Amino acid sequence: MKKIKVTINDIENDLFDLDTEYREALAHSLMELKYVSDSPLNLSLGTEEQQEELKRVYEKPLKTKQIKEIISFMDKEMKGDFQYGSFRGVVSKYMNLANQMEKDNKAKER
């Protein structure tokens, strides 16, 4: 069985067909949930250490709980947006992946 790996980069890439507000919601969720010390924009324009922090966060595989909390945060924030229906496909994809990861972890424990 292939291990599922999800990163912030993966989520961000799936948002590119949507309005920039969705990538902003992702950045906001990362700040509010304390995944990053500053806004991703500030970090990307900051010192080498700040840029490294951003790279680490965006490339690190997420745990099930992290996927669910980031996607849930974004889902609440974007409710009512004109592209929300399209975004629901992204929500469904990542919630399903998180649930599959949970099942895989429970199967390994047996």
Disulfide bonds with the S-S distance in Angstrom:
none
